[in-house]
Amino acid sequence: MIAKIVQYLFRISIGIYTLLSGYYFLSRPVGGGDEGLFISDLQLIQTEGWWAAIEKGISIPYMLLAYPLSWTLDFHIALRGINILLFIGLLFYFYKRLDIRKIEFYLLLLFFFSTVGYFMVGTNDTFFVVSLVVFISETYTLLTQKEKSSLMVWGIAMVVAFLTRELFLVYVPVVLLSTVLLWKHKKGKVKTLMMPFLILILGIVLNIPSLSASKGISYDQKLPPEGIEATWPQRQYLAQLRVNEGNLPNYNHPNWEQTDDYLKEHGAESLPKTTLEGMLFNPVLTIKEFFKDFIYSLTYGVRQLGLILPYLLFLFFVDVVRFQKISARTYIPWAVATMMGVFSLIVISFVELRWLAPVFMAAIFYFYKLSEQRKIPDILVTSNYAFMALLSWYGMLRFEW
C-alpha cells in the first residue's frame, strides 16, 4: 500500500517538475554559456559558408541537424528545438528498440532531464550525450540479451559521438572497455559494422576543410582572443590556484588576459599547457583535487540520480573488494566509476557534471533493468521514488523566476 502511494506521488511530482523545468529553462536568456558559441557557428555558416566554418572548427553533425531549422527559426530556437527532438528520440529508442514500456523508467529520465536543464540549451551536449547513452546501452544489451546481436547501432552511435565532440577522447576508457567485453564474449557480427564504417568515412570527407588546415577533426572551439598566448588548460589550472588561494570564487575562471599576465609575470612554464601536463605538474595538488572533485561528483550526482548513483558505486566497490573480473553484470557500474575517476583526475579546476551525463543516464537504464529483474530490494526502489519526489519539489523551489 505504501509503495503504491509513493509511486503515485513520484509520478505526480515528476510530471509537475518537468513542466515547470521546461518553462524555466526554455525561457532563459538567449546566448548564455556555450550557447552563444553555437549561435555564432550558425551565423558563420550562413555568412561565409560551410568550408570556412569547418576550417574554423564546428560540431559538424550537430550543425547539420540545426542548420535546416535555422532557415525559418531564430538560431537559438533551432538549436534548442533540435535538442528537444534528440531527447525525445532517445526515449523512443528505449521504447521501440529496447522494449521498455513502464512509465517509471521514463519518469526517471525526465527527472534527470528536468534537473540538469542543459538538454534545453542550444549546445551540442545533447547530441553527444544521446549518442553515448545509446552506445553504452547497446553494449549492455549485446552482453546480456542474445537476441540483440547486431553491432550496427552500437557502431553508429560511437562514430556519431566521435564526430560530434572532442570530449569523446576522454570517454576512450569506456569505449575500450565496451569493445574488449564484446570481443571477449563474441557478441555481434563484424559484418554489421559496415554501415558505421561508411558513416565514419563520410564524416572524414566532411572534415576535409579542417584536415587540410592541419587542425584535425572539426570540433567546436573555445578560442582565445587574438594575441592571447595562454591555453585553455592553463586558464583552468590558474582558476584552481586562485580558488585555493581564496582570490577567486569557486566555479569561476580568470579571464584570458589575466592568465596571460600570470604567464608573463611567472614565466611560460609556470602553468601546464595541456591536460596531461596538468595531471603531472603538481602530483600532490592533483591527488588533493581528485578526492575533492570525486566527492563533489558524488554529492551533486545524487541530486541528479537520487539513490541510483550510490547504489551503482556500491556494486563497483563490491566487485573491487572481491577482485572479480569486469562482467556484463557490472559493466555499467564500472563505466560510471571509471568516468567519475577520470574527470576527477584530469580536471584541475572543477567538474562540470554535464560531462558525466552519458554514464549517469546509462546508470538509470541499468538500475531500472535490475529492478525489473527483481535484483534490487523493493524497499530501495520505493525509497528512491520517494527521494526523487522530494528532490523534485526541492528543485521547483530553487527555480529563480
N, C-alpha and C positions, 0 to 999 in steps of 0.2 A: 504493500500500500504506500509506504513512504517513498519507495523507489519510483512509483508511478507519479506521485505528486512532484518529486524532484525533476522527473523527466519533463513534465508539462511546464513547470516553472522555467526549466532550461530552454525549452522551445520558445516560450513567450519572450523571455529575456533576450535571447539571441535575435529574434525577429525584430524587436524594437531597437536593439543595439545596431543592427545592420542598417535599418532605415535612417536612424539619426546619424550614424557614422558616414553613410553615403552622402547625405545632405551636407554634413560638416566639411568633409574633405573635398568634395567637388565644388564647394563654394569658396574655397580658399583662393587667395590672390594668385594671379597668373604669373608664371615665371620664377617662382620661388625655388631655392635649392638648385638641383641639377636640371630642372625642367627648362630653365632658360637656355641651357646648352642645346637641348634637342629642338627647341623652337628656332634657335639660330641656325641649326643644321638644315631645317626645312627651308628657311629663308635663303640659305646659301645654295641649296639645290635649285630653287626657283630662279634665283638671280644669275648664278654662274654655271649651273648645270651639274650633272652627276659626276663627271670626271673630276672637276675641281673639288667637289665636296668629298669624294672618296680619297682623293690625293691628300686633302687636309686631314681626314680621319673622321669617319662617321660609323654608326652601327648600321651596316647595310641591310640586314634582314628586317630590323625594326623600321627603318626609313621606307623600305619597300612596302610595308604594310600601311604606314601612316600617310605616305605621300599622296596616294589617290584621294583619301578623305580630305586632305588639305586643300584640294581644288575648290571645294564647296563650303568647307567649315573653317572656322578660326583654327589656327595652328594648335593651340592648347586643347581645344575640343577634339580635334582629330587624334592627338596623342593620347589623351585620356580615354577617348572612346575606344580606341584600339585595345588599350589595356583592359578595359571592362570586358570587351569581347573575348580577349585571350583568357581571362579568368573564367568566364562562362564556358569557354571551350574546354578548359581543364575539368570543370565539373562534368561536362558532357563526356569527356574521356573516361572518367571514373564510372559514370553511369552506364555508358554503352560498351566500352571495351572491357573494363574490369568488373562489370555487372554488380556494382554496389548500389543497392536500392533503398536502404534505410535512411530516413531523413536525418537521423542523428549525426551521421558521418558528414553530411553537407553542412549541418549547423556548426560542427567543429571547425570546418574550413571557413565558414562565414565569420565565426568568432575571430579567427586569425586575420582574415581579410579586413574586418572592421577595426581591429586593434592596431594593426601596423599602418594602415592608411596608404602605403606607397603604391598599391595597385591602382589608386585613383589619382596618381600624379603622372604627368607626361614624361616619363623616362623609360629606358629600355629594361629596367629591372624586371618588369612583369614577364616580358618575353624570355629573358634569361632564366628566371625562376621557374616558369611553367615548363620550359624545355628540360631543365634538370630534374624537376619533380617527376616528369614522365620517364626520364632516363632511369632514375632510382627505382620508381615503382615498377617499371618494366623488368629491371634486374631482379627485384624481389619476386615478381610474378613468374619469371622464367625459372628461377631457382626452386620455387615451391609448387608450381602448378604445371604438370606435364602437358596439358592441352594447349598451353600458351608457349608455342615452340619457335615462333618467328623472331628473328633479331632485327627485322626491318624497322619497326617503330623505335626500338632501342637505339639503333644506329642513327636514324634521322634526328631523334631528339639530341643525341650527343653532338652531331655535326652542327645543328642549328645553334646550340648553346655555345659551341666553339666560335662560330662566326658572329655571334651577337655581342659578346662582351669579353674583354681581356681577363676578367675575373675568373673565367673558365680555367686559366692556368693554375690558379690556387686550388681548384677542385680536382686537379690531376690525381691526388691520392685516392679520392673516391672513384674516379674513372678507372684507375689501375686496379683497385680492389674489386670493383664490379667485373672487370674483364677477366681477371685471374680466377674469380669464383665461377664465372660462366664457363671458362675454358676447362677448369678442373672438373666440373660436374658435367661437361659435354652437353651444354644446353644450347639449343638453337642450331640452325643450319647456316653455314658460312655463305652459301649462295644467296641467302636473303639479304645480305649486306650490299648487293649490287646497287639498289636504289640509294641508300645513304652515300655510297661511294660516288655516284653520279652527281648527287647534290653537293658533295664536297668539291668535286671538280668544277661545277658551275659556280660555287662560291669563290673559288680561287680565281676563276676567269673574271668575275665581277670585281675582284680586288686588284686587277692589273694596274689601275692608276696609282694605288698606294704602293704596290710591289715595285713598280717601275721607278718610283721616287725613293726606293730603298727604305720604306717605312714599315714593311711587313704587312700583316693583315690589318685592314682598316677597322679601327675601333674609335669610339667617341673619345676625344682627348680634352683633358683639363689643362690647356696650355697656359703657361705663364705669360704675362705681358711681354712685349718685345723689349729686349735689353736685359731681361732678368736671367741670371746665371743659375739660380737655385733650382733644384729638382723637387718634385712632389714628396718623395721620401724624406728629403732634408727638411721640408716645411713641416711634415708630420712629426719628425723626431724633435725638432725645436719646440713644437707645441707641447710635447710631453715634458721636456725640460722646463719650460716656462710654467706649466701647470704644477709640477713638483716643487718649483721654487715659490709658488704662490703668486706669481706675476701674471697669470692668465687664468680666467675661469675655466673649469673643466668643460670638455666637449667643444672647445674653441681652437682656432688656429691663428698664429700670427699671419699677417699678410705677406705677399711675395717680397715687397720692399724691405720689410723688417727681417725676413730670412736672409736676403742678400746682404743687408747691413751687418748681420751677425757673422756671415762668412767673411766679409771684408775686415771685420774687427778681430776675429779669432783665427782666421786662416781657412783656406779652401778645404782642408782635411778635418775641420772641427765638427762637421756633421757628415753622416754616411750618405753617399749619393744614391744608393739602391736599397731595396728592401732587404736583400740578403746581407749587405754590409751592415744594415741596421740591426739585424739579429745578432751579429758577431761584434759589433762596435764596442759595446759595454755589456759583457755577459751577466754581471750582477744586476744591472738595470733590466736587462731582458728577462731574467728569471723573476724578478720582482713584479714586473709588469705582466708577465704571463699569468701568475696567480691572481693578480688584481683583475685582469681582463676576463679570465675564466669565471671568476665569481660574479663579475658583472653580467656576463653572458648567461650564466645560470639564473641569476636573480630576475633579470628582465625577460629571459626566456620563459620563465614560469608565468610572467604576466601575459605572454602571448600563447602559451600552450597549456596552462593550468598544471595539473599533476602529471601530464604526459611526459614532460622533459625529465623530471627527477626519476620517474619510473624507468625510462629508457637508459638513463645513465646508470641506474642501479643494475640493470641487466648487463650493461657493458662491464661494470666493475666486478660483478659476479664471475663473468667469463674470464677476466684478467686474473682474479684471485685463484680460480680453478685451473688456470693455464690451459684453457680449452682453445682449440683452433677456431678461427672465424668460420661460422657455418651460415647456411641460408637462414636459419632461425634468428641469428643475431647480427645479420648483415647490416640492417638499418641502424640499430644501436651503435655499432662500430662506426658507421658513416657519420652519425651525429657527433659522437665523441671525438672522432678524428678531426672534423672540420672546426669544432669548438676549440680544440687544441691548436690547430694550425693558425686560426685567426688570432688567438690569444698570444701566439708566439711571434707572428710576423708583424702585427700591427702595434706600433710602439706608442701611438697617441691614444686612440680609443676604438673599440669595436663598434661598427655600425651593424645592428642586428639584421638589417635587410640583406646583408651578405650571407647570413645563415638561413635565409628563408627556404631555399631548396631542401635542406635536410630537416628543417623544422616542419615543413608541410609533409615531407615523407614520414616524419615521426607520427603525425596524425593518422596517416594511412596505416602505418604499422600497428599503432595502438588499437585502431578500430578492428583490424584483421584479427588481432589476438583476442579482443573482446568477443567477436563473433564466433571464434573457435572455443570460447569459454576457457581460455588460458590465462585470463586475468580475473581475480576475485570480483564478484559483482559489487561488493562494497566499495572497491576502488573506482569502478566505472561510475557508480552513483555519486560517490564523493567528488569525482571530477566534474560531473554535471553541475552539482551544487556550487562548487568552487568557481566554475566558469560563469554561472549565473550571477554570482556575487561580483566577479570581475567585470562583467558586462555593465552592471549598474554603477560600479566604480568608474568605469571608462566613460559612461554617459555623463556622470557628474564632473568629469575632468575636462569635458569639451569647453573651450573658451568661445562663447558665441559673440 
